[in-house]
Amino acid sequence: MKFDRNTLLGFGILAVLFFGYFYFTNKQQSEYRKKKERELFVQDSIAKANKPKEDTLTARKDSISNDSINKIVKSGQFQGGDSGEEKLIMVENNLMKITFTSKGGQPKKVELKNFKTQDSSLVTLAGTDFDRISYTINTSANSSAQSADLNFSGVDSTVNTDGSKIIRFMLNSSDSGSTASIIHKFTLRPDDYMMGFAVEMTGADKLLTQGTMNLQWQYAAVQQESDISFEKQNTQIGYVKDGEFDYHTISRRSSKNFDESVSWIGIRQRFFFTILSAKNNFTSGNMEWVLPSDSTHTIVRSVANLKLNVPASKAEIPFNIYYGPSDYHILKKYDMKFEKLVNLGQGMYAFVRPINKYVIMPFFDFLQGITGNMGIAIALLTVFIRLLTSPLIYKSYLSGAKMKALRPEISKLKEKFGDDRQGMSMEQMKLFREAGVNPLGGCIPALLQIPIFFALFSFFNSEVGLRGASFLWSHDLSAFDAPIKFGVHIPLLGDHLSLFNITAVLTSFFISFYSMSMTPDQNNPMMKYLPYIFPVFLLFFFNRLPSALTWYYTVSNTISLILQIIIQKYIIDHDKILAKIEENRKKPKTKSKWQERLEQMQEQQKKVKDMQQRNRR
């Protein structure tokens, strides 16, 4: 079948007409539906307004009555668990205050005595209506209920000789023919953030289906720091699965399934950690989480559904719950790999973790114990690091001094070769080899210091001791100092300007200025101005970082500048360097294979370039 131009045109017109018809028909139908919905809404509103109040009250009574009946049916043999007055009991040790509720027999909120919020009140964990620990129980042959919805009316407490406190919440069957009972037992030791939690069941084979406890743990991590976006970046989900630790950043995933046994699961929100662990391990489960909007002042809301095997008819199911700081030393003592979630170097920066564990953290703890001031401890730590790296720094400055000594000869080469950069490069390499100068000598030591910077970046972001520590104008070394506030958000910079950031940028600029005065003139304008671009980049990058890091960088830059001036002016003898260069020139030179290949490549490129120029002529 052949289609001429008129036929194709006709089909095209028909297609346009059909498209237009369906478009306008759908539009009219959509408008009609909206109109009918508005009419129905108005009619319902009028009907509700005209409905007698007696009917409304009757409906409410019926609704309440139905809810009560449903609660009675669900509570089954635990009649009374669906009602009764909620009892609140506060228990404390030296580190925290825990308010328990009889509703579900569980913690209602936990206050940490040694940590304050931005408004100077105690840091509170698990204190929202969303937070709860619950599991499903069979209350009769055909009904079930969540333990968190039942009122554990029986309450007692004891104090042991070691100072630990035990509080029990009891739920007994109202059926005279049943011995089923549930006890929630919590053990709080004097100086411990870890709380023991045990579920004691009589008649577990009847209360649980197929001997499996389906535990649900809901937890909302509320904002604790001044910068909520930075806190979200440093919040993670962690767990130990089949004996191996793993973690996920909350912004990169929203769920995790567990097909293998899990010993614990927890949420670390930068400086605080909440963990639920099972002594006999969870057999399987999953965890899902969402990131609410910043206006809710909530970092993350998570729901974990976990399974445990409970084989015996009379069973005790042991758990532990940790509510406390994300402190490496405290977490490590439990010997359960909790401390691995403290970010001393993770992911692509895991290589700096040993530096933090074995060098920076022990020495920082020692300095902080001596000085009692975090800011001074950071300054002394900086001096310590500079002393460790001083051999590298000296080699870097010595290389710079040699390069400076060769500046007159390099200037002559520039005059000789003019725009011939390739020829200039070859002769310059030859000059460096004759003089025994390594042009990369100043770069390699600087590159070796990069791991130290990344180690400190991780350390200062995770060190809980910096939280709330004041120094100079900074009220909190774990957050940015913000004495200059704009009142508006500026792209890349934010709504403030950190003063420690300014000092870090200025000292970086002075180092760049001094270093450039010591190096040969650059033909490439980009290379000439690049050292001055870096401090400007730091202005934007450092502005939101903890003031501990920008203070360290300021001190480090100041020490570097002073050392550079002292070494260049008083330690390095430029006349001796020139004499040494002349002496090196007289010695026979051996080329490495890399130098030979480089020179061969440069010679080849030069020949190709000369041939191209001859062809153009």
N, C-alpha and C positions, 0 to 999 in steps of 0.2 A: 504494500500500500504506500503510495507516494503522497507526500504533503508538499503542496506549493506554498508560496509565501502568503497568499490570501487565507489558506486553510490554517496555517500556523498563527496568523494574525487573529483569525476568528477564535481559535482555541484560547489565545492569550486574553482576548476581550472577555470570553466566557469565564475564564479563571478569575479575572479581576472582578467581574460581576458577582461570582459565587463568593469570593473572599469578602467583598463589600457587604453582601447579603448576610453572611454568617456573622460578620463583625457587628453590624448594626443590630441584628436580631439578638445576639448575645448581650449587647449593651442595653437594649430595651428590657430584656428579661432580667438582667441584673438590677436595673433601676426599679422594675416592677417588684422584684423580691424584696428590695430594701424598703420600698413603699409599704408593702404588706407587713413587713416586720415592724415598721414604725407604727402602723395602725394597730397591730396586735399588742404591741407594748403599751400604747395609749389605752386600749380597751382593758388590758390586764390591770393597769394602774388605776383606772376608774373603778373597776370591779373591786379591787382591794380597798380602795378608799371608801366605797359605798357598803362594803361588807360589814355587818353588825359586829360590834366589839365582842359580844358574847361568843360569836363564832370563832373570832381570833383567839380569845382566851381558851375556848374549848379545844381548838387545834393545838395550842401550846401545851395544854394539859395532856392531851392525847400523845403529843410528841414526847413529853417528859415521861409519861407513863410507859410508852413503848421503849424508851431508852432504859428505863429502870428494869422492865421485863427482860430486855436483851442482856443487861448486865447480870441479872439474876441467873439467866439461862447460861451465860458464858462462865460465870463463877462456879456453877455446878456444885460440887461437894465442898467448895471453899466459900460457903455463904458467909457474908460479913466482909469478905475480902473485896467485894465490889463497893463497899461503903465504909463509913467510919471516918473519924477526923484524922487528917494528916498530922503526924507527929514529926517535929524537927529536933534532932539531937546533934549538938556540936561537940566534937572531940578534937583535941589538939595535942601536938607534941612540940618539940623545940623548933621545928622547921615549918610546920603548916597547921592550919585550922581547917577541919573538914566538917561540913554540915551535912548530916545524913537525913534522909526522909523515909518515913515508913511506907510511902507510896512506892512500891517496887522494892523496898528494902535496899537502898542504894545511895551513893553520894549525890548530893544536890549541888554542892559547889565546894571548891578547894581554894583556899587562900594561902599564898606563900608569904611567910613572915619576913623573909630577907630581901624581898623584891617589891619595888613600888611601880605604879603606873605613872603616866604623864601627869595625872592630877594628884599624885602623892598617896593614893589609896593602895592597898595591897593588891598585887597581881592575883587575879582570879582565873582559875581553869575549870572547865566543865561546869560553868555556872549559868548556862542558858536553858530555856525550855526545850531546846532541841536535844540536849545531852541526855542520854540514858543508856542503861545496860539492861537487856531484856532477853527472855527466851520463852518459847512456846511450851505450855503444859496442858495435858489432857485433864479437864476438870470433871468430865463425865464421859459416858460412852459415845456421845454424839456432839460434844462441844469442847472447845479449847479456849485458852486465854493467854495473853501476854503477862509475864510476871510483873512487868513494870506498871500494869494497869490494876494490880491487886494491892490491897493495903495490908502490910505485914504488921498486924496490931500488937503482937507480942514483942516486947523490947526488953533486953537486959544488957548489962555491961559489967565487966570485971577488970581489975588492975592486977597484973602479975608482979612477982617479986623483982623481975628485971626491969620494971618500969613500963613494959608494953601494956597497951590497953586493947581489950576485946569488946566489941559490941555485936550483939546478935539481934536479928529481926526474924520473927517466927510466924509462919502461916500454917495453921492446923486445919484438918478436915472437919467440917461440921456434921459429916455423916457418922453416926454412932457405929456403923458397921465397918468403917474404914480407918486405917491407922496412918493414912498418907499425911505427910508433913514436909514442909520445906523450911530450912533455916539458912539465912545469909549471915555468914560470920566474917567480920572484918577485924584484922589485927594491925594495930598501929604501934610501931616501935619508936623509942624516944628520939633518936637522931637519924631518921631514915625517911626518904621521900617515897620509898616503895611500901605499898600497903598490901598485906595479905588479904585475899578474898576467897572464901570457900562456900560452895553451895552444897549443903547437906540434905539429901533426899531420903525419905522413907517411902518405899513403894515406887521407886524410880521406874521399874518395869511397866507400871501402869501410867505413871505421869508422863513418860516420854515414849514417843512412837519408835518402835524398833531399836530401843536403846540408844537413840541419837538425840543429843541436845543441839537444837538450832538456836545459836546465840546471835543476837543482833546488838552491835555496839555503834551508837550514834555519837558523834563528837563534832562540836563546832569550835574551831580555833579562832578566838576573837583577837582583834588588833591589840598589840601590846607596845609597839614602837611608834615613833612619830611619823615615819615614812612608810605608809601601808604598801605602796608598790614595791619598795625595796624589801620589805618583810615577806611579801608574796614570792619574790624571786629567791629568797633564802628559806622557803618552806618546802619540806619534802615528806614523802611517805616512805617508811623503812620497814623491813621485815627480815626474818631469818627463815628461809625455806629449805628443808632438807639439810639443815646445818650450815647453809651458805647465806651470807648477808647480801642483800640487794636493796636498792632504793629507786624512787622515781620522783622527779620534780613535778609539782602539782600542775604547772602550766603546760607541760608537754603531754600528759596523759590524763584521763579522767576515770580510769578503772583498772583493776588488776584481779585476775582470776588465780586461785590457788588450787591446783590439782594435787599437790603433794602436801606433806605435813608441814605445818607452820608453828614455830614455837612462840613467836611474838610478832605483833604488828604495832606500829606507832606513828605518830605525827610529830615532826620537829618543826616548830615555827621560829626559826633562827635561834632564839635564846631559851626556849622552853620546849619541853618534851612530854608527851603523854603516851604511855605504852600499856597495852593489854597483853599479858602473857599467860599461857596455859602450861602448867607443869607437865602435863601428859600430852601436850601438843594438840593443836587443832588438826583434824584430819583433812579438811578441805574448806573451801569457801571463796568469797570474793569481796572486793572492796571497791566502792564507787565514791567519787567526790565531785563537788561543784565549787566554782569560785564565785561567790556573790559579788555584787557591785560594791565599790569602795564606800558608798554611802551607808552601807549596813555595818561598817567597821568590823567585818568578819573576813578572815583570811581564807578559810576553807571550811566547807561542811562535808563530812564524810559519813558513810554508812557501811559498816562491815558486817557481812553475814557469814558466820563461821560454824562449823560442825565439829562435835566431839562425840566419841563413843563412850557410853555409860552402861557397862554391862550388868552391874550388880543391882539387886532389888533395893538394897540399902547402900547408898553411894555417897562419897564425898568427892566433889569435883573441885580441885584446887586451882586458883588463879593468883596472879599478882598484878597490881595496877601501880604504875609509876606516874606521879604528878610532880614535876619539878624542873629544875634548870637543865639546859643542854650543856652540862659541864663534863668535859672529857674525863676528869679524874673521878668524879662521882659515879659516872656511868660505867667506867671500866671496872670498878670494884665488884660489880655484880657478875662479871665473867659470863655475860650472855651476848656479847658483841653489840651492846647498845651504843658504845662509844664510836662505832664505825659510821654512825649517821652524823656525827659532828664533822663539819666540813673543814678538815685540815688539808684538803686536796682531793678532789673527786673528778671522775670522768677523765677528760683530756689533761687535767692538771694533777692527776693522781701521783705523778712522779715527784711532786713537792711534799707529799705527806710525810716521808721519812725525815725531811729537813725540819718540818714543824715538830714532829714527835720527839726527835732525838737531839735537836740543837736549839731551835728557837723557843719552844714551849718550856723546857726545863730551865734555861737561862733566864727567861722572862719571869717565871715564877720566883726564881732566886732573887732577882733584882727587885721585884715588887714586894717581896717579903722584907727586904732590907730598907727600901725607901718608904714604903707605905703610900706612894703616890704613883699613879699609873702614867702620868705624863712624863715624870722624871725617869721612870723605869723604861719607857719607850726611847727616851733620849740616850740613856745608857746602853740599851740594846743596840741602838744605831751605832754607837761608838764601838761596841763589841764586834758588830758585823763588819764595820769598816776596817778594824784591825785584822780580822780574818782574811779580808780580801785585799789588804794592803800590798802584798807582793804582786798581785795582778795589777793593781792601780799603779804601782811604781813602774812596771814594765810598760804600761800604757803611756804614762807620761814620758818615760825615757824614749819611747818610739816617737812621741810627738816632738821631743827636743831634737832628735836626729832629723826628723822631717824639716824642722825649722832651720837647722844648720844647712840643709841642702837647698833652701829657698833661692839663694842667688843663682845657683847653677840651673835650677828648674826654670827661673826667669829667662836665662840665656837660651835655653832650649825652646821656650815659647817664641822668642824673637826669631830664632833660626827657622823653625818649622811653620810659624804662622797658623794658617787654617788647616794644615795637614795634621789632623788629630791622631790619625793612625801612626804616622811616623813619630809624632811627639810621644805617643804612648809607648812605642817600642824603645825609644831612646831613654825614656823615663824609667822603664823597667830595668834597662841595662845599667842606668845610673844607680838605682836602688841596690842591684845585685853587687855592683862594684864596691859600694859603700857599706854593704852588709846591713842594709835597712830593710825591714819587713813592713810594707805599706799597710798590712792588716794587723800590725802589732798593737795598734790602739783600739781596734774593733773587737778582737777576740776576747780580751778581758771584760769588755763591756757586755758582750753576749753571755759570758759565763755568769754575770750578775743577774740575768733575767730570771732564772729559777728562784733566786732569793726574793725578788719582788713578788712573784706569783705566790710564793709560800707565805709571805707577810700579808698579801691581799686576802688569802683564805683565812689566815690566822686572826687578823683583826676583824673580819666579818663574823667569826664564830666564837671569839673569846668572851664568855659571859661576864668576866670580871670587869670588862670595859663599860658595861651597861650602867649608866648613871654616874660614871666616874667623871668628875669635873677637873678641868685644867685650864688655867688662864681664862679666856673668854668662852671656852666650850663648856657647856653644862653636861654633856654626854659624849664621851669619846667614841662610843659605838655608833653615833649618828653624825651627820654633817653639822658643823657649827653654822649658824645663820644669823649673824649680827646685822647683815644687810638684807632687807626684804623689799622686794619690788612692788608687791601688791597685785601684780599681774604675772601670768605665765609667759615666759620668753622661750621660744623654741630652742631646744638643745641645752639650754642653761637652767630652766626652771623658774621658780618664783623667788629665788634667793641668791646670794653670793657668799660663798664660804670664805672667811678671812684666812684660814689655814690654806685653802686652795690658792689664794692670791700669793701668799708667801712661798708656796711650793712652785708656782709658775714663775715668780720673779727670780728665785734662786736658780731655777732651770735656765732662764734667759741669761743670767749673768755667766753661768757655766758655758753656755753656747757661745756667748760673746768672747769670753776669754779663750776658749778652745779654738775658735776661728782665727783669733789673732796669732795663734801658735802654728797654724797649718799653712801649707803653700796656697797661693791664690788659685782659685778655681776658674776654669774657663766656662764650665757649665753653670749657667745662672741658677738652675734648679738646685744643684749641689751646693751652691753658694748660700742660698737662702733657706735650705731645708732645716738646718739646725735651729733657725728662728721660728719655723713653723711649728715644730714639736711643742714648745711651751704653750703656744696658743691652743693647740689640740688638747693639752692637759687641762686648760682652763675649763673646757666643757666636760671632759671625761671625769675629772676629780671632784666636780662640784657637788655630786650626790653621794660621794663615798664617805665612810666614817672618818671623823676628824683625827682619829688615831693614825690612820694611814697617811693623811696629808701632813700631819705633824711629823711623822717619821720621815717622809719625803723631804720636808723642809730642812730638818736637822741633817739628813744624809747629804743633801745638796750643799748645805753650808760647810760641812766637814770636807766634802770633795773639793769645793772651791778653795778653802784654806790650804788643804794639802797640796793642791795643784800649784798654787802660788809659791808655797814654801819649797816644794821639790824643784820647781823650775828655777827659782831665784837663788836658793841657798844650798841645795843638795847636788843638783845636776850641774856639772862644770862644762859649759858649752865649748870652751877651748879644747878640753880633753876629748870631747866628742868629735870635734873636727880632726884632731890628731889621730884619733882611732879610725875615723873614716878613711883618712889618707893611708894609714897603715893597712887597712883592709883591702884597699885598691891594689896594693903592691903584692898581695898574696895571690897565688894561683886559685882560680875559681872553678869549682865543679858544679855542673848544672844537674839539677834533678830531672827525672823523666818528665815531670809535669811542666817544668820550665822549658825543656826542649820542645815539647808538644805545643806549648803556648807560643813560643817564638816561631816555630814552623807555621803555625796557623796564621800568625800576624804577618809573616813574610808572604804567605800565599795570598792573603787578603790585600796586601800592598801591591803585589804583582797584578792581581785582577783589577784593582783600582787604576793602576798606571795604564794598563791595556785599554780600559774603558775610556780614559781621558785621551789616549792617542787615537782611538777610533772616532771620537767626537770631532777631533781636529781634521 
